[in-house]
Amino acid sequence: SYVNGLKRRSVGLSTTTSIESWPPLALILEPDTFDDRWVPAGTVQRTHLYGMSVFAYESMYLGFLWIFRATDAEGYYIGPVYAELVSSRDGVNWKREEGDRPPILPLGAPGQWDDGQLYTAIAPVFDGNTLMVYYGACDNVHGYATKQLNCAIGLATLRKDGFVSLDAGTSGGSVSTKSLVGVSSPLHVNYQASGGWLKVEVLDANGQIIPGYGENDCIPLQSDSVDQVVTWQTHTELPAGVSPIRLRFIMQNASLYSFMAGPDVQPLDSPTVTRQPSNQTVAAGADASFAVQATGTAPLAYQWRKNGRNLADGGHYSGTHTTTLAISMAEPADVATYTCVVSNPYGSATSAEARLNITVAEFMGLGAVPGATTSTATGITTDGSVVCGNSGNQPFIWTEGDGIKGLGLPGDSTSCSAAGVGVSNDSIVVAVNSNAAIYRAKRWDGNAAGPGAFSSLPRAGTLEWTASGLGTDGTSEVWISGSTINGGDGNGRQACRYRQSTGTTDLPTLPANGHDNSDFHAVSDNGYFGGQYQHLGTAPTGGARNAMRFTGVSPCQPLNSLFGSPSTKNEAAGKSISRNGSVQGGWSYYINEVFLYMPCVWVNSIAPTAVGFIPGSDNDNHGEILALNGNGSLAGGYSLHRSSPNPDGPKEALIWDMAGGVRQLQGWLASQYGLTLTDWTLQEIRGMSGDGLVLT
């Protein structure tokens, strides 16, 4: 699953009555933000849930959850693995430990045989009053070369019910249970009070002490036992005929592990919302829904609210008293905050707020500068407010308020083109390529309504270069991607990058076995670059193109093709990068040594994910990903049918996400938003805002 934009190993559940037929997995447990509390800032290291061994224990389920902290640069392969305790009443909704979530089975001390990674058996083994937990472990972390690991089987032990305890120190303390029904027989406790004591009071439904069951009536327990009967001066069993009751444990220098109040005891639980509703954004006229899950003693009642007011079935709304609220044919009046109140006779719980937003799609041509008849969009800012491109012989910027604005030409040029745009310190910055004799790469700084100015960017040493994209953090840093015109291996192109804070254009080192021609085609808002280089062969064009990325530390990192590691037979290239730098888009060969491109994304990994082609009778077999949103969850580009030596079929703009797959943009806009573009043909998505709501 994806958490905070990063792909994670998570826990799923499938249940069946036939071992030959299993339904799809349902996600039941995934890492959260607190799991990543150890991650160094500015990296994509992350926490995974590597696996979970689950076993029934008394009246509940327990699990040993394998926590994998991936510390490699990819955040996916290398790092320690240890076990945490989790619990559940139904096997579906799981509770993590409180506090800092300490391991139930920690790694060994540095230098020990089990200091790298460990994995528990599926369940403990009982031996009298001892729980034996067998586990396999190794002396180095996950992802380390297997043949160099030393692994063995270990044994850890706990007392019966010794997974957790409630502890009181020298100042003492007390804790009360929830209301209990079905109590019978003597009260048994598993406790340790050597040097201290434990007492129990019995309370009625109003929280009052039942006569004869007070603290002063209870015989103190002062030893260590996994099964000790609690008695009072005149009672050896819990009161009969009183229901519900509560138990109050009073302790000093003692630990309580568990208690048993008869085989049929049940807690009366007030509701707890275990799955919160999620924000929804839909087009006007589309359907929307919000859902919750809750636990608690039955029966549970549900009441959905809109902006704090109770809803009833009727009109747009149905399911107002169920776990799922459905809103049909949503309209602007339905934009609101929705919550669900879950209640039973023992209390209530209110879900987190979830908001419904209605989107209305607009489509507009950007026009052309005076004297020109055509225009091409080449970039868009992260917030989607400014588009750059080319019209006639000059670059332009476009904003919704001011329309298209030609930027003119620098004094040393007769032709210019824009390569990327950003907003930094409230000023618009455009990366520009010119036909000047020297200092061809330039930038333009200004605003939509007033004047701006061109300035030359530094050369890469003595080499001229051309820009391909621009990224900015919005304040102090601007990065521009590109490649030199020549000067590399065999006088080929060299991938280069400009950085505003240093005022330099440099040439990062290529991956091993790489040579020029190389290019950076795109840059993120945090200074990560994506592109391609030549793998093996004779410079400049020998070997094969291969995708690469640069995260600020040389050398650049090679990315795999769909055939695996870089080779001289099957090519790939990175053409776009997400705003946060975690996902790269582009293409890869997908038929061995055949010049056809599969649109691909590299999601926090060196291995690509094939996006596929627009389905339909065109039989598309070739395409690229040219644009990504902020976290790479949405991708755009094109696909077409290629049958050499025949001319290519028409390009069709595609849009893709993991849930919806590939869709033809033009058809998707019509079906989702009712946006019929009868006079237009959408051929490519060239740019995308960070939120994915503005496309060029």
N, C-alpha and C positions, 0 to 999 in steps of 0.2 A: 504494500500500500504506500501511498505518498503522505508524508507528514512534513509540514513546513516546506513543501516543494521538493523534498528529497525522497527518493525511492528507498523503502525499508523492507527488510524481512519482518513479517508480522505473523499472527496466529489466526488460523481459520478453523472452522468446525463444519463437519458434514456428518449427518446421522442417517441411518438406513435400517430397514428391516431385512434387506437382502444384500448379502456380501458381494453379490455380482453387480449391483446397481447402486451407484453413489451420486447423490445430487451435488451441484456445485458447492464449493466452500463458501461459507459466510464468514466475513471478518468479525472476530470477537475481541481481539486485543492487539493494539499497535503501540509503538513508542509514543511518548508525549514530550512536550517541551522540557519538563523536568529531567527526563532521561538524558537530555543533551546538555546538562549543566556543566559538564566537564569539557565540552568542545572548545578548542581555541578559536577566538574570533577570526573571521576572515577565511575560514576553511570550510570544506564540505564534509569533514569528519562527522560521524553520526552514530547513534545507537540503533542496533537492530535487536529484535526478539528472535533469537536463532532457533528456538524450539521450546516446547513445554511438555513435561511429563505430568500427567493428570491422574489422580487416584481418588476414589471415594474413601472418606474418612468419617466415621460416626455419622452425623446428620448433615454432612456437607461434602463439598469437593475441595481438595487442596491441589496445588500444582507447584512444581519446581520450574520456574521460568528462567530460561537460559539467556542471559544478558550479554550481548556481543558489542563491545565498543570498538568500532572500526576506526583505527588511527592512521591508515594510509591516506595518501593524497586523494584517492578516489572515494574514500569513505565507505568501502564495500568489502574489502578482502582481508585485511590484516589487523589483528588486535586481540585482546584478552576476552575470555568467556567465563562467566561465573553464574551462580544460581541464586535467584530471589524466590521468596515464598509469595504465592497468591492464593486467594480463596474465593469460593463461589457457593451460593445456595442452589443454583440450578444448572451449573456447568456452562452457562452462556454469558452471564454478566459477572465479571471478575473484578475483585478489589485488590489493588496494590497495597504494599505496606505503607504505614504512615512514616512521617519524619523523612530521614535521608534514604529510605528504602535500603536498609543494610542487607548484605547477602545472607541467606540462610546457610549457604555453603561457600565460604570465601576461598579464594585461591591461596595456595601455600605461600609461605614467606619466600622472599627472593633467594634463589639458589636451591629451593626444594624441588622435588620431582613433580609437584603439581602446581607450579607457580605460573603457568601460561594459559591453560584452558582446561575446563572440566565440564562433564556432562553426566547427569544423574540417571540412574536406572528409573524405570517407569514408576515404581512405588517402593516405599520402605518395606522391610521384612520385620515382622514382630518376633521377638524372642523374650518371652515373659513380659517384664515391664520395660523392655528396652526396644527402641526403634533403630534398626540398622539400615543405613542409607548407603548403598553401593554406588560408586561413581567411577568413570574413566577420566583420566587426566593426563596432561603432557607437560613437559618442562619448557615449552615455548608457545608462543601465541598462535592463534588460528591464522592460516595463510603462510606459515613458515614451511619450508620444504619438508614434506612428510618423512622422507628417508633420513632426515637429520633430527627428527623428534625422538625423544625417549618417553614412551607412554606406558601406563600401568593402570591397575584397578585398585581403588582405595575404598576404605570403609569409614564412615562417620556414624556416630551414635548419638541418640537423644533419649531422654526418659520418655515414657509413655505420655502423649499429649504435650510434649515439650517443645512444640514449634514456636510458641509465644507464651508470654506470661504477663500478668499485672503485678507490678512490684511496688512495695511500700518501704520507705526507709525508717530512720529513727524517729522522725516526726509523725509517722503514721499516716493513715489515709483511709478512705472508704470509696466504694463504687457500688452502684445499684444496677440491677438488671432491668431489662424491659419487663412489661407485664407478661406473666406466664400463665398458660392454661394447661390442664391435663397433668398437673403435678401429682405425684403419689409416692408412697414408700419413703424410706429414709433419704436424706440428702447426703450425697457422696461428693468429696472434693479431692482433687489432686493438688497438693500444695507442698511448700517447703517453708518452715518457720523455725529452724534451729536458731536459738538466740532471740526469738521473737514470738509472736502469737497471731492467730486468726480467729475471728468470731463472725457469726452470721445472725442478722435480724431478718424476720419475715414480716412483710408489710402487706396491707390489704389494698384494694383497688384505689383507695383515697390516699395512699401513702402513709397510713397510720400503722404503728406497730401492733401486731396481733398479740393480745395478752399471752404471756408465757414464752414469747419468742423474741424478747428484746436482747440488747447487748449484755445486760447484767444477768440474764437468764442463761446465756450460752456458755457451755463449758469450753474454755479456750483450747485451741489446738496449737501445740508447741513443738512438733517434731517434723518429720519429713516422710510423706507417704504419697503413693500414687492412687490410693483408694482408702480414704478415711471417712467414716460416718460422723456427721455433725449431730450433736445432742444438746438439749437444753435441760435445765434442772428437772422439769417435770414432763419432758417430751423427748422421744427418740425418733419420731417421724414428723414429716411436714403436716400441717393442719389439713384435716379432711373437710370437705364440704365448703371450702372457701376458694372462690375463683373469680377473677384472676388474682394472683399474688405477685409480689416482687421480692427479690432477695437483696439485702444490703450486706456486702462483705466489708468487714472492718479489720484492718491489718496494721501491724507494726513489725518492721524488719522481717517481712514475709513476702512470698511470691505465690500467686494463684495461677495454676495452669488450666484447670477445667473443673466443671461440676456436673453432676447428673442428678436430676430430680424426677426420675421415673422414665419408663420407656416411651410414654406418649406425650411428654411435655412439648409445648410449642410456644415460641415467643409471639406476642402480638405486636407486629411491626407497623409503625407508621410508614407511609409511602416514601420511597426514595427514587428520584428520577435517574435512571442509569444510562439513558441515551437521549441527548438533547436535540431539539429541532435545529435545523440548519437554515441559514439565510437562503432565500430563493430570488433569482432574477429571471423573469420570463418576459416574452413579448406580449404586447397588448392582444387580448383574445386567446392567449394560450392558457393551459391549465397549470395549476401549482398545487403543492401539498406540503404539509408539515407533519412530522411524526415524532412521537416520543416512545420510550420504553420505561417502565417503572416496576419496582418490586415493593412488596409489602403484603400484609395479611389481607386476604380476599374478604369481601369484594372491594375492588378498586373502582372509583368513579372518576370520570374525566370531564373537564370543562375547559374548552378553548376560549381564549379571550383575544379581542382585538383592541389594541391601545388601552388595555386594562378593563374593558367592558365585556361581559359574557356574550357569547355568540349562540344562536339557535339555528337549527337546520332550516334551510329555505333560501331561495334566490341563488346567489353564487356559492353558498356554503352547504356542505354536508359533512357528516362525521364529527359534529361539534361536541359530541359526548363519547367519542371513541379515541383510540390511540392515534388516529390519523385524521387530520383536518384536510378536506379537499376543497379547493377553490376553482370553480369552472369558469372559463372564459374571463380571465382576470382583466380588470380595467383600472384606470388610474385611481378610482375611489377605493380600490382594495389595497393600495400602497399603505402599509401600516406595520406596527410591531405586534407580533403574535406570541402568546404564551399559553401554556396548558397547566391547569391546577389539577393535581391528582390527589384524591382524598379517600379516606376510609374512616371507620369509627374511632381510630386511634391517632389521627392527625392528618396533615396535608403537606404537600410539597409543590412548589411552583417551578416550572421549567425555566431555563434561560430564555431570554428574548430572541426571537428570530424575525428578521425583517423581510418583507416582500417588496421587491422593486420591479417596476414595469419599464422595459426598454422599448423605445421606438426607434426603428432603424431609418436612417436617412442616407441617401446616395446623391452625390453631387460631383459634377465635373469641375476641375480646378481652373479651367480656362487656359488662356495663353497670354503672354506678354504682348504689348502693342507691337504690331508689325510681324508677329509670328502666328502661325496657324495650328501648331501642335505643341504639346508639352508632355513631359515624362516625369513621373514622381520617382525619386531615388532615396528618400529618407523621411523619418518622422520622429518627433521628440517622444520621450518616455511618457509624458502626459497626454500626447496626442493633439496638442494645441497648434503645433507648427509642422508643416510639410515642406520639404525642399525638393527641388527638381531642376529640370532644364527646359528652356523654351527658346527657340531661335538659337542664337549664339551665346546666350548668357544663362546663368543660374537664376532661380527664383525662390522665394519663400511664399507660403500661403497660410493665412489664418482665417478662421471663420468670420471674424469681425472686419478684417481689412482686405480679404480676398488675395489675389495673386499680386506679388510685387517683384519686378525684375531688379536684380542686384547690380546690373550694369557690368562693367569690365574694369579690371585693374589697368593702370596706365601702361604697363608693359605687355599687354595681351590684346589679341583680337578675337579670342574665343575662350569661353570658360564653361565648366560644368560642375554641378554640385554632387557631392558623394555622401554626405550625411549631415545631420543637424541635431543640435541639442540646446537646452536652456541652462545657462550657468550664471549665477548671481544676477538673475532677472534680465540677462542679455542673451540674444539669440546668437549662436555660433554655428557657422556653416563651414564644412570642409570642402575645399574647392580645388579643382584641377584646371590649369591654364595652359595655353600654348606659348608662354613666355620663353625666352631664350635660356634664362637661368631662373632658378627658384620657381619651378613650375607648380609645386604644391603650395597652396595658400589657405588662409582662413578669412572668413568675413564675420565681423562682429557688429551688431546693431540691434534694431528692434523693428517690429512690423510697421509702425506708422512713421518713424523718423528715419534719419540717415544712418548709414553704416559705413564701415571702412574695411578695405582689404589689407592684409599684411602677409608677407612671405613666411613660410615655415622653413626651419633649418633643413639643409640637405643632410642626407645620411652619409656623413663623412664628406666626400666630394661628389657623391652620386645624386642625380635627380631622381625624384620618385613621384608616384601618383597615389592619391588617397582613395580609399574604398569605403570607409565608414567612420562614424564618430560616436564616442561614448563619453558621458560626463556624470560626475557625482552631484552636479547641480551647484557646487560652490567653488572649491579650490582646484579641481582637477578636470582636465579635458584630455582624452586620448583619441588619436586618429590612427586608423589602420591603413596599410597600403603595401606597395612593393616598388623597388627601384626599377628604373627603365632598363638598366643593364648593370654590368659590373660584378655579377655573381660568378659562380662556377661556370666555366665555358662562356663567360660574358652574358649569362642568363639573368633573369629577374631575381631580386632578393627580397624576402618578406621583411618589412620594416614597421616601426611604430614611433609615433610622436607622442611626447608627454609634456603637458603644459607646465607642470611644477618644476621640471628640470630644464625646460626649454631646449630639449634635444630630440633628435631622431636617430634611433639606434637599430642595430641589426642583430636580433637574438640568434643564438646558435641553433642550428637545425638538429633534428633527432639523429641518432647514430645511423650510419649508412644512408644519410640524406644529402642531397645537393640541390642547387638551384636548377631550374626555374622554381621559385617559391613565392607564395603570396599570402598575405593576411587579407581575408575578404571581409572580416567583420570584427567589431570590438564591443564588449559589454560596458555597462556603466561603472563597473569596478575594475576595469583595466585588464580583462581577460580577452585574448585574441584567438580567432579561429581562422584556419586556412588550409593550405596544402603545400607539399614539397615533392621533389622527385626522389623516389626510393631506388637506390643502386643504379646500375647502368652508367653511361658516359654523359657527363654534363654537356650542354644544358638540358637536352630533351630525352636522354636515354633513361632506361628504367621505367617506372610507372608512377603516376600521381598517387599521393597518399594524403589522407587527412591528418591534420595536426592541430594542437592548441598550445597556447602560451599563457601561463598564469603569473608571470612576473619573474620567474626564476629559470635561467637557462640550464639545460637545453630545452627546446620545445618538446612536447610530448606527442609521440605518434599515436594515432587512433586506428583501430582495426577497421577493415572492410567487413562485409558480410561473409567473406571467406576466411576471416581470422586475421592473423598478424600480417603486417605489410609484406607485399611480394612484388615481383616484377611482372605479374600476369594480370592481377585484378586490382582495379583502381578505386579510389574514393576521394572525396574532397569535402571540406567544411566550407559552407557558403554563408552561414548565419550563426548568431549566438544569442542566447537569452540575455535579458538586461542584467540578471544577477550572475551570469557567467557559468551557470551550472549545466546548461544544456546547449549542445551545438547541433545545427541542422545542416543538411547537405545531400549528398548522394553517394551510392556505392554500386559497383557492378553487382549483379545478382545472378547472372548466367556466366559460367566460367569463360573468361577471356572474350566476352561479347560486349560490344560498345553500346550497352543500354544501362541507363541509370535508374536505380531504385531510390525514391525519396526516403531519407533516413534521418533519425535523430540519435544523438549520443547522449543518453540521460544519466548524468553523474557516473559515467563509465567510459572505458575505452572501447567497449563493444557497442555496435550500432543496433538500433531497433528499426526494422523495416516498417515504413508507414503504409506503403501500398499505393494503388492507383485509383482514380475515380472509376467506380463501377459503371457499366453501361455498354452499349453496342459499339462504342468507338474502339473498344479493345486497347485502351491505353497501356503502354508498356515502358514508358520513359518519363522521368520527371525529376524535380529537385525541390528541397525545402529552402526557401529564400528569406523567411521571416519567422521570428518567435516572439512570444510575449515575455513578460517580466521573469517568470520562473520556468519557462519552457514547456508549460502544460498545454499550450495552444500553438500550433504551427501552421504556416501557410506557404504556398508555392504554386506549382503547376504540374500537370501531367498531359501527355499526348501519346499518339501512336506513331512509332518509328518503324519503317520498313525499308531500309536502305537497299538499293539506290533511289527508291521512290521518295518524293518530297514528304516531309513530316506532316502528320495530321494537325488539325488546329489545336493550339494550346487552350487548356481550360484551367482556370484558377481553382485550386483545392484548398480546403481547410481541414485540419485534423486535430483531434485530441484523443487521449487514451480511451475514454468512455465511448465516444461516438464514432471513432474511426475516421476514415476518409470520406469527405462529402464534396460534391461540386459546389463551389461557393455560390454561383448564380442560382442554382436550384434550392440551396439551403436558405438563402435570403428570401426566396419566394415562399417556401413552405413555413419558415419560422416567423417571418415578419410581414408576409404579404407584400414584399417589395418586388414588383414585376418590372424588370429592366428590358423591355422589348426592343429598345433602340441601342442597346449596349451589348458587347461581348466581353466578359471578364476573363482575361487571359492569365494573369499572374497576381499573386499577392507579393508585393515588393517590400512592404513595411508594416509594422504592427506596434501599437502603443503598449505600454507595460501591462495595462489591465486587459488587453486584447479586445477592447470595444471600438477601437478606431483602426481601420485597415486602409492601406493605399495599394 
